[in-house]
Amino acid sequence: MSPAAMSPVATSGDPVLLNNGVAMPRVGFGVSEVRDTEAAVGEALRTGYRSIDTAEVYGNEDGVGAAIAASGIPREELFVTAKVWNDDQGRDRALRAAERSLDRLGLDHVDLYLVHWPTRYRDRCLQTWDAMETLLADGRARAIGVSNFRRSHLERVIGLGGTVPAVNQIELHPWLEQDDLRAVHAERGIVTEAWSPLGRGMLLHEPVITAIARRLGRSPAQVVLRWHLQQGTVVIPRSSTPERIAQNRAVHDFALTAEDMLAISTLDVADGAGRIGPVPDDPAPDDLVAARG
Ligand SMILES: NC(=O)c1ccc[n+]([C@@H]2O[C@H](COP(=O)([O-])OP(=O)(O)OC[C@H]3O[C@@H](n4cnc5c(N)ncnc54)[C@H](OP(=O)(O)O)[C@@H]3O)[C@@H](O)[C@H]2O)c1
């Protein structure tokens, strides 16, 4: 971890500014596998979350849309992220997928639209990015980005010379710190967003984390979220439990020390072995053309 990463930033809860000037909340609510989407998103919005992370593949965009509609919160106060799934890569399919998502969400635009996973195939990747740029240009997405991209995937898209992804949403938590990829993001002005920021709850029993939590009178989840925020990472913890939903947002009024940050960082498992989710493929050689469809 760099010395800059150890300083307590983001204590105010101010949003992060994306590379096109759009403001994104640093703490959002993730809805993958949430038990009752409409109830959980409704609870999150009442608690004060203004950023919701969803995707077509989660199968619950309609629940997100219903909760947003019922909340009465003005659209401009909300930040909604959606994602195009792997089956819908390619220009036309991606555009149609975005329309379906907007329809289910009951919105005329999302704030951030992401390519959910990279494809190994160059032509498909570039066609999908072309669709993303169309959505950005016509206002159906206020910002566009990617998810689960490695350096090689980012270089492929950036090499087009067009829009640089605003965000890369990646698996990131104390067992998988992704220092190399975060350095690439910093070089390119891409915001790092952590999925499974709590390691799906599994790392909350780590003695290093529970000891810091006891000392600060905070929960282990709050300590882990604070560790992310102090490195400038955007987080989207998920919970179906009202008390935890509230707790996960109450992370702006305390700070970890540099020693705490370093201690948590010792939990990183070498060679990416702390990964919980799938490993993104490297791209295939650039002359490999995907089957159409
Ligand atoms: N782009 C991608 O490929 C990708 C992949 C995975 C996830 N995501 C996004 O990232 C979001 C978050 O990741 P995730 O859902 O995998 O995992 P996570 O947020 O790291 O962890 C969720 C788990 O932690 C528990 N938990 C939450 N708050 C807690 C607290 N304060 N104390 C104790 N336990 C707590 C939850 O249990 P309860 O629900 O029982 O409270 C749940 O089991 C997803 O919902 C999704 O939006 C994106």
The ligand as a MOL file (V3000), in Angstrom:
LIG
                    3D

  0  0  0     0  0            999 V3000
M  V30 BEGIN CTAB
M  V30 COUNTS 48 52 0 0 0
M  V30 BEGIN ATOM
M  V30 1 N -19.6030 -6.8580 -10.9960 0
M  V30 2 C -19.6270 -8.0840 -10.5310 0
M  V30 3 O -19.2160 -9.0530 -11.2160 0
M  V30 4 C -20.1470 -8.3360 -9.1570 0
M  V30 5 C -19.9600 -9.5980 -8.5500 0
M  V30 6 C -20.4540 -9.7770 -7.2560 0
M  V30 7 C -21.1110 -8.7430 -6.5940 0
M  V30 8 N -21.2940 -7.5290 -7.2090 0 CHG=1
M  V30 9 C -21.9920 -6.4050 -6.5430 0
M  V30 10 O -21.3750 -6.1790 -5.2830 0
M  V30 11 C -22.3620 -6.2030 -4.2650 0
M  V30 12 C -21.7570 -6.6300 -2.9390 0
M  V30 13 O -21.0890 -7.8830 -3.0390 0
M  V30 14 P -21.6690 -9.2410 -2.4030 0
M  V30 15 O -23.1320 -9.1540 -2.3380 0
M  V30 16 O -21.0580 -10.3570 -3.1790 0 CHG=-1
M  V30 17 O -20.9950 -9.3290 -0.9770 0
M  V30 18 P -20.6540 -8.3680 0.2740 0
M  V30 19 O -21.3700 -7.0770 0.1910 0
M  V30 20 O -19.1770 -8.3860 0.4130 0
M  V30 21 O -21.2170 -9.2410 1.4950 0
M  V30 22 C -22.5730 -9.5230 1.6390 0
M  V30 23 C -22.7000 -10.5100 2.8070 0
M  V30 24 O -22.2180 -9.8980 4.0100 0
M  V30 25 C -23.2440 -9.9040 4.9910 0
M  V30 26 N -23.1870 -8.5910 5.6750 0
M  V30 27 C -23.4840 -7.3860 5.1370 0
M  V30 28 N -23.3180 -6.4060 6.0460 0
M  V30 29 C -22.9010 -7.0050 7.1880 0
M  V30 30 C -22.5870 -6.5180 8.4720 0
M  V30 31 N -22.6570 -5.2200 8.7730 0
M  V30 32 N -22.1940 -7.4130 9.4250 0
M  V30 33 C -22.1320 -8.7410 9.1280 0
M  V30 34 N -22.4130 -9.2520 7.9250 0
M  V30 35 C -22.8180 -8.3990 6.9550 0
M  V30 36 C -24.5490 -10.1020 4.2580 0
M  V30 37 O -25.4680 -10.8200 5.0580 0
M  V30 38 P -27.0230 -10.3720 5.2700 0
M  V30 39 O -27.5810 -10.0710 3.9180 0
M  V30 40 O -27.6080 -11.5850 5.9070 0
M  V30 41 O -27.0170 -9.1740 6.1880 0
M  V30 42 C -24.1150 -10.9520 3.0700 0
M  V30 43 O -24.0690 -12.3210 3.4230 0
M  V30 44 C -23.4090 -7.1660 -4.8450 0
M  V30 45 O -24.6390 -7.1320 -4.1570 0
M  V30 46 C -23.4580 -6.6850 -6.2650 0
M  V30 47 O -24.2460 -5.4970 -6.3560 0
M  V30 48 C -20.8140 -7.3280 -8.4820 0
M  V30 END ATOM
M  V30 BEGIN BOND
M  V30 1 1 1 2
M  V30 2 2 2 3
M  V30 3 1 2 4
M  V30 4 1 4 5
M  V30 5 2 4 48
M  V30 6 2 5 6
M  V30 7 1 6 7
M  V30 8 2 7 8
M  V30 9 1 8 9
M  V30 10 1 8 48
M  V30 11 1 9 10
M  V30 12 1 9 46
M  V30 13 1 10 11
M  V30 14 1 11 12
M  V30 15 1 11 44
M  V30 16 1 12 13
M  V30 17 1 13 14
M  V30 18 2 14 15
M  V30 19 1 14 16
M  V30 20 1 14 17
M  V30 21 1 17 18
M  V30 22 2 18 19
M  V30 23 1 18 20
M  V30 24 1 18 21
M  V30 25 1 21 22
M  V30 26 1 22 23
M  V30 27 1 23 24
M  V30 28 1 23 42
M  V30 29 1 24 25
M  V30 30 1 25 26
M  V30 31 1 25 36
M  V30 32 1 26 27
M  V30 33 1 26 35
M  V30 34 2 27 28
M  V30 35 1 28 29
M  V30 36 1 29 30
M  V30 37 2 29 35
M  V30 38 1 30 31
M  V30 39 2 30 32
M  V30 40 1 32 33
M  V30 41 2 33 34
M  V30 42 1 34 35
M  V30 43 1 36 37
M  V30 44 1 36 42
M  V30 45 1 37 38
M  V30 46 2 38 39
M  V30 47 1 38 40
M  V30 48 1 38 41
M  V30 49 1 42 43
M  V30 50 1 44 45
M  V30 51 1 44 46
M  V30 52 1 46 47
M  V30 END BOND
M  V30 END CTAB
M  END
